[in-house]
Amino acid sequence: MIPACRSLKEKRRALKRIKDRTSNTFGIAVAEVGLNDVWQRSELGFAVVGNDRRKIEGLMQRASDFIEGLGVASIIDQHTEIINV
């Protein structure tokens, strides 16, 4: 949820800040994957590759906490899926 956004342009600016800072800080891939045309909401997807499940889960939790700490958006729901290959 991005309550301060009043237009798609403001939303894109806020998402760019979230995506860039999260990607640079944690070295993970971040992309908007849903709710593209809704001003105050977004769905972001993260991709992490590794061989230690606990390390990956910890990294994803730290990334979520980091996003909340930016003060740009609030996380209202979260789903994690780990695929073993």
N, C-alpha and C positions, 0 to 999 in steps of 0.2 A: 504494500500500500504506500503510495506516494501522495500524501494529502495536500501538499503545497502546490502541486501542478494544476494549472488552469488551462493548459493547451498541450497538444502533442509535442510541440517544440520544447516546452519546458520539461516534459517527460523525457524526451530524448536526451536533453542536457543532463538531467539527473541520472539517467541510466548510464550514460557515458562515464560519468564520474564513478558510479558504483562499479561498473565493469572494468574500467581501466585500473582503478586503485586495487580492486580485489585480485585481478589477474597479475598485476605487477608485484603485489605483496606476497601472494601465495604460489605463483607460477602455475595457475590452473586456467583452463579455458572457460570463458563465461559468454553466454549468448542469451538474448531475449528469445524465448520459445513460445510465447503465447500472450494473449490480450494486447496485441500490438496496437489496436485502434481505441483503446480505453485510456482516458487521460490519467487517472489516478491509481491504476493498478497495472501490474506487469507480472509475467512469469519468467524467471531466469533459470537457465540450465547451466550446470557446472560439470566439467569433465576432468577427472583425475585418473592417472594410471599409476599403478604401483603393485608391489608384491606383498605388502603387509596390510591386512584388513584394518587392524586397529589404528595404524598410522593414517590410513586414508580417512577413516571415520573421524579421527581427531582433527585432521586438516579441514574436513568439511565443516565440522562444528566451529572451529576457529574462524573460518571464512564467514559463516552465518553470524557469529558474534561480532566480527569486524564490520559487516554490513550494517547491523543494528547500531553499532557504535558511531558510524558515520553521521547519523542523524538525518539522513536524506529520506530514508524509507523505513517502514516497519514490516517485519516478516510476520504474516498472518497464518501461513501454513507452510509446511515443509515435508517433502517426501524424498527419501534416499533409497537408491537402488544400487546394489553392488553386484556386478556380473563377473563371475569367475570363468576364465577361459582356459 
